[in-house]
Amino acid sequence: MVPASDSEHKPLLEAIGLSHHYEVRGSTVTALDDVNLTIREGDFVTIVGPSGCGKSTLASMFAGLIKPSRGQVLYDGKPIDGPSRERGMVFQELAVLPWRTVTDNIAHGLQIAGVPKAERNRRVAELVKLIGLEGFESKYPRELSGGMRQRVAVARTWAPEPPVILMDEPFAAVDAITRLTLQEELIRLAKTTQRTVVFITHSVDEAVFLGDYVVAMTARPGRVLEIVPVNHPPGQRTWEAMATDTRLQEIVSHVFELVRGRAAGTQAER
């Protein structure tokens, strides 16, 4: 399954006939069943579905952290056989180093990769500005709010400039107001840096607000039920604008019915 409007961009991530099983107390659980999905270069795709539908498992497979029981996972046409610097991942759990300052946290992966100091400083300064960390460069994680610490985690993943960013419910642990701000900042960051983003969420509103298109999944075993294009209006994307946009609210309602299993949605495939 691919979104019909993105034929001009090359396929970057692909799941082909993907299934995954695991054992729990002697019983076999099927997390994913025959998932087919193509994500093209430059897409911001959100994946939403009921708890336990395998959406986080799918993201972990794209990251190379889990091998599928059956099928293939491809990056740029080649099989994914493990983690790679080409695919960064932001988790729900905060992944910051408590003994390092904001700037040192962001620069951590760059130092490991041997990026020269001048280039490290340039990238860190750019990300600090883009993601709203100005004035906090010398702070330690213990001195920051949860939302600010998550900004650091996002910036640290972005800093090595991987072509793909995978995000597994990264804003689930922050308060509702901070979450709205982080979502707006994430859109600006993704569009400015032109990254391909795969964002996992259980929130339909979040999925529609962020995504160029939404992948709605069934309950376990997870399958792709429908790909829903969003086609956001041009200009700066804000929650205030979304709240008054009747078309976007209709998309929210449709996706909500899909993940609740109440809609006879059609599958967008070609």
N, C-alpha and C positions, 0 to 999 in steps of 0.2 A: 504494500500500500504506500502510495506517495501522494502528496497534495498535487492536484492537477495544474496549479498555477505556477509551479516552480521549475518548469522544464529547462529554463536557461541556465540553471546552476547544476554543477555536477553532483552526483551522489557522493556523500562523504561517509555516512554511517548507514549500514544495512543489517537488518535482521532477516534471515531467510529460513523459513520453516522451523522457527526457534521454539524449542520446548525445554522445560527444566523440571526435574523431579528431585526430591530429597526425602530422606527417611526421618520419621518421628516416631519413636517408641515402637519400632517394628512395622510401622505402616508407611506406605509410599504416598507422599503428597505431591500433587502436580501444581507447581506455581505458575508456569506458563505453558500454553499449548498452541503450537503452530502459529507463532507470531511472525508476521511479515510486515516490515516497515522500512521505508527509505527516508533518510534525513539528508537534505541537500545542503551544500556549502552556503553559509550565511543565514540559514534558518534559525529562528528562535521558536522551538517547539516545546509545548507543554504536554505532559502526559498525566492524565487524571483518571482515577478509578477508585472503587471501594477499597478499604483496608484489606490487605492480604491478597490483592489481585496480581502481584508480581511486578509492579511498576519499579520498585527499588531494585529488584533482582535484574530487571532489564537494564537499568542504568549501570549496575555493577558489571554486567556482561559487556556493555559498551566500553566500560573502563578497563576491562581485562582482569577484573578481580574474581570473577566466577566464570567457569566454563559451562556451556550449555550441555544438557543431556543429549540433545539432538538438534541438528540444524547448524547454521553458520552465522557468525557475527563478523562483519567486515568493516575495515576502515580504509577508505580510499581504494576499494577494490581488493584489499589484501586481508586474509584472516587475522583476527585479533587473538593473540595467544598469550597475552599478559599485559600488565600496566605499561604505559608509554608516556613520555613527555609530550606527545602530541595530543593527549587527552587528560585535562585536569579535572579534578573532582572536588566539589564542596559538599560536605556532609551536614546533616542536621546538628550533630554534636560539634561543639566548638573545637576547632583544630588550630589553636594558637599556642605558642610557646610562652609560658608564664614568666620566664627569666629574660625575655627579649622585649625591647621596646616596639612600638608600632612599626617604625621604619625598619628595624632589624627583622621583625617577623615577616614583613612584606618581602624583604630582600633575601630571605632564607634560601629559597629554592634557587635564586640567581647565584648566590655564593656557592652552593653545591655544584651548580653547572659550570662554574668558573667564568661567569660573565664579568668583564672588567668593571672596576669600581665606578668609573665615570658613567658607563651605560647603566649599571645598577641604580645609581643615584637618579639618573634621568627617568627611568621607568618608575621608580618608587615615587618620585615627586609628581609625576603625571597621574598615577593612580590615587595618591593622597588627595589630589585636587578633584579628580573625577568622582570619587566615592564618598566625599564629605568628611575627610579625616584631617583637614587643615587645623592646626593648633593643637593636635594631639600626637604629633610625631614622636615626642620623647616620652610619652606615657607608657606604662606597663599595663598588661591586660587587667590586673587587679584594680586599676584606677579607672577602668572603662565600664560603661553600661553593657548589657548583653547585646544591644543593637550595634554599639560601636565595635565590640569584639567580633561580631559577625561580619562587619564591614572589613575588618582586618583579615579575616579568613578568606573572604571573597577576593580581596586585593592580592593576597599572597598566592592564590591559585591563578589569578590573571597575570601576575608579573612575568612568569617565564614565557608568556605569549603562546600558549598552546592553541592550535586551530579550533579545538573543541573544548567546551566547558560543560561538564555534567554536574547538575545540582540536585541533590536529593533532599527535598523539603528543607532548604537551608534557613527559612525564616519561621519555622513552626514554633520555635521556643521563645520568640520575642513577643512583646505585647502588640496589640492590634494596631495602635497608632504608629508605632515604630515600623511595623511590617509594611504599612502603606508607603511610608517614606522610602524604605529599602527597595521596595518593588519599583518605584519611580526611578530611583537612582540606578537600579540594575538595568532598566531599559536604556537609559542614557549611556551607561557604560558599554553595554553590548553593541549598541548602534555606533558609538564613537570608535570602538576598537574593531568592529566588524567580525566578531567571533560567532561561531556556530554554537548555540546553547541548547541543551536538553535539560528541561526543568521538570522535576517530579513534584507533584503536589496532590493533596487530597481535597483541596479547595477549588471548587468550580469557578468562583469569582476570580481567584488568583490566576487560574489557568487561562481564562478568557482575556484578562487584563494584560498578561505578559505575552501570550503566544501569538505568533503569526498564524499558527493553526494549532488546534487542540486535538490530541490523540485520546479518544475516550475508550477506556478498557472495560471489559466485563469483569464480574466477580470471578474469584478463583474457580477453575484455572483461567488465568488471564489471557484474553485474546483481544486483538484490536477490533473494536466494534464499529467505530466510525472515525474518520478524520474530518474535523470541522474547521474550515477556513474562517478566519476572523476578519481580515481586511480592515485593519484599523484606519481611521481617517488620518490624513497627513497632519503634521505638526506635533507639538509636544504632547505626550500621552500623560494624562492625569486621571486620578480617581474621580475628581469632580466632573470631568467631561464624560467619563464612562457612565456615571450615575444618571446622567440626563440624556444618554444616547439610547433611543428606543430600540434600534437595531441590535446594538450590543447586548442590551438586556434580554432581547429575544434569543440571542445565541446562548447566553447564560442559562436561560430556562430550558433550551433544547439540550444542552450538554448535561444539565442536572437530571433531566428525565432519562437521558441515555445511561448515566452511571447508576441511576436508581433502577434501571431495567424496565422503565415504563414506556419507552419510545420504540417504535419500529423503525429505527434509523436506517438509512441506506449507507452502504459502504462506499467511500470515495476511493476508487482504485482505477488504475489504468495500466 
